[in-house]
């Protein structure tokens, strides 16, 4: 999986300081284009600098990929504000499905104040936090990524065996007014698409930083989302274009 491969790339970089694209592609038995995409993502995270034919470790970088628990300390106030705004749309009793991610995690305290809820999630950190409340929690099984997110065949089969949730709250690895929401992981992206298809209402929680990048896999267009909740640092022209496409957008002031 990509998360494992990128962790290994960081480990090799830490040891060798400079790596060759073709050699790394051969090492992992993947294409050079795949490794270049890995390098692009690691460069955006501040881990490495791309060089001609390879990459070098950025000297100021912490040579580890940031897991969910680390990402939660980044842009926390904005994510918490978006989650707090989204909480008003969650009514008890109801059945909701939650995406993985640090912004979704910020919803947990509000959900734990409710009861008679059925909550479906695919993230071990979110599930653990939700166990502090009194609701019924379902954790989808399947393969676990490095961040603790389940996906794959078993997770998909779970959705085939239950009724449609009233609400799906989703996040994204990337977003744009043209391409909609996107994800970095194929398996997780497939599960998101299934949730969007099944849920009666879909709300996306996307902070301004996600509009600066695109994931490799397209999740959906904004037209497939009923409501986008973002923050006031998201460019106005992007918000206006999404609204013109028919999706409601609510902006949280930060």
N, C-alpha and C positions, 0 to 999 in steps of 0.2 A: 504494500500500500504506500501511497505517496508520503503520508506522515512519517512512516518508518524510514523510507528512503531519504527524506530530507533530514531526519535526525542523524542518519549515517553520514550524509554529506557533511553536516556540521562537525561530526566527530572526526572525520578524515581531515577536514580543514584545520581543526584544532591541532592535529598532529603534524600535518605537512605544510600548513600555511598557504600553499598555492596548489591548485589542482587543475587538471586538464579536462576539458569537456568530453572529448572523445574517449579518454581513458575511463572516466566516471560512467559514461554511457555503457561501455563494454563491461565494466565491473558489475553493473546492475542489470545488464542484458535488456536495456531499453534504448529507445532512439535518442539521438543527439537533441532533437527538438524537445523531448520530454525533460531532459536535463536542463536545457536552456530555460524552460518554464519554471523548473525548480529554482534555478539561479535567480530568475526574475523575482519570484516570491520571497526568497531569502534576502535579496538585496533590498526589497521594500521593507522588510522587517529589521533592516540594519545589521544583518548578520555578516554579509560579505559584500565585496565589490567585484563586479564582473570585469574581466580583463580580456584581451584578445586571445581567443581560444580557450578560455578557462575562467577561473575565479580565485580571489584571494580573500583571506579572512580579514574582516574589518577590525582594526586593532582596538577600537573602542567598544566592540560588540561583546555581549555576553553570549558565549557560543552554545546556546541552547534555544530550541524553539519555544516560544512562549505558550504554555498550556493554558487552559481556560482559567485556572485559579490565578495565574499571573495576569492574564488579560483583564480580569475583573478589577485590577488596581489601576487600569488605564481608562481615562475618560469616565470615571465612575459617576461623577455628578450628573453628567448628561444622560447616561444610561439609566440611572435611577429616576431622573425626571421623566424620561420617556415611559418607563415602566409604570410609574405612579399615574401618569395620564391614561395609560392603557387599562389600568385596573378598573376604571369606571365602567368599562364595557363588559366586565365579567360579572354575571349574575348567578346567584344561587337559588335553586339547584340547577345545575347544568353539567354537561359533559364537554370538556375542553381538551384539545391536544396542544402540546407545547413543543416548539422547536428547541434545539440545543442553542447554547450561546450565552455570553455574559450579560446581555441586556435582558434576555428571558429569565435568567437567574434572578435578576433584580425584582421580578414579579413575585417571587416566592413569599415574602412577608405579607403581601396583600392577599394572596391566595390562602395563606394559613389563618387569616382572620375570618374566612368563610367556612361554612360547613355544608354538608349534603352535596359536595362536588365530586365528580368523577374526573380525575386528571390523568391523562395519558402523556408520558414523556419518554424520551430516548436518550437522556443524559443522566449519568450516575450522580453528578453533583447536584443537579436540580432535584432529582428524586430523593436524595438524602435530606436536602433542606425541607422538602415538602412533607417528609415524615414527621416534622415537628408540629404539623397541624393535625386536624381530625378528619381530613378528607380521604377518599378512597383513591389510592395511587396505583397506576399500572405502569410498569417499566417494560418497554419493548425489548425483547431479547435480540440476539444476533451478534455479529462481530463488533468488538469495541475498538474504536480508534484510540490513538495516543491521548486524546483529550477526554476520553471516557464517554464517547457518543456511540450508541448502537445503530447498526444499519445492516443491510443485506437481506437475504431470503427470509430468515425467521421474523425480522421486523415487518417485512411486507406481508407475510402470512398472518401476522397478528391483525393488521388492518383489514384483511379479507374476512376475518371472523367476527368483527364487531360492527355495530351500526355507526352511521355518520355522526361525528362530533358536532356539537352546536357551534363551536368556535375553534379556529386554529390560529394561534399566535406564532408568527414566524419571524426569523431574523434573516441575515444574509451575510455572505463573505464580501460581496460586492454589489453595487447597484448603479444603474444609469437610466436616464429617462428614455433612452432608445431601446436598450436591451432588457430592461426590467431587473429582476433579482437574479443573482448568480451565486454559485457555490464552488468551492475548491475540490470537494470530494464527490466522486461519481455515486457511490452508494448512498451517501447522505442526501445528495440531490434527488435521487430517485424517490427516496422516502418523503422528502418535502413535497414533491410533485403529487404523490399519492394523497398526502394530507390535504393539499390545496384542492384537489379534485373531489375529495370526500366531504370536506367540512361545509356546513351551511353558510358560515361567515368566515372571512379571512382578514386578519389584521396584521400588517407588517410593521415591525419596530426596527427602524433603521436610522442610526445616527449619521451625522454629516460626514464622518470619516469614511463610511462605506461608499460614498459617491466619488471617492478619489481613486477607486480601483474596480476591477472586474474579476470575478471568479471565472474559471475556465468553463464550467458547465452552467448553461442557462436553466434557471429554475422556472420562471414564469415571467410574463409581461405584467406591468402594473395594472393592466386592464383586468387581470385575473384576481386582483386584490380589491377588497371592498374599501379598505381604509389604510392609509399610510400615516404612521405617526413618526415624525422626525423632529429635529431641533432647529433653532433659529440660525445656526451656522450653515445650514444647507443652502446653497445658492438659490435665490428667488426665481431665476429663470428655469431651473430644474423643477422646482415646485410647481410653477405655472404650467409647464409642459405636461407634467403628470396629471394635473387637474384637467387640462384640456382634453386629455385622453379618457376622461370619465371617472377617474379614481378620486375619491375624497382624500384630502390631505389635511392633517391637523399638525400645527407647528407649536412645539413647546419652547418657550422663551428660556434661554440659559444665559 
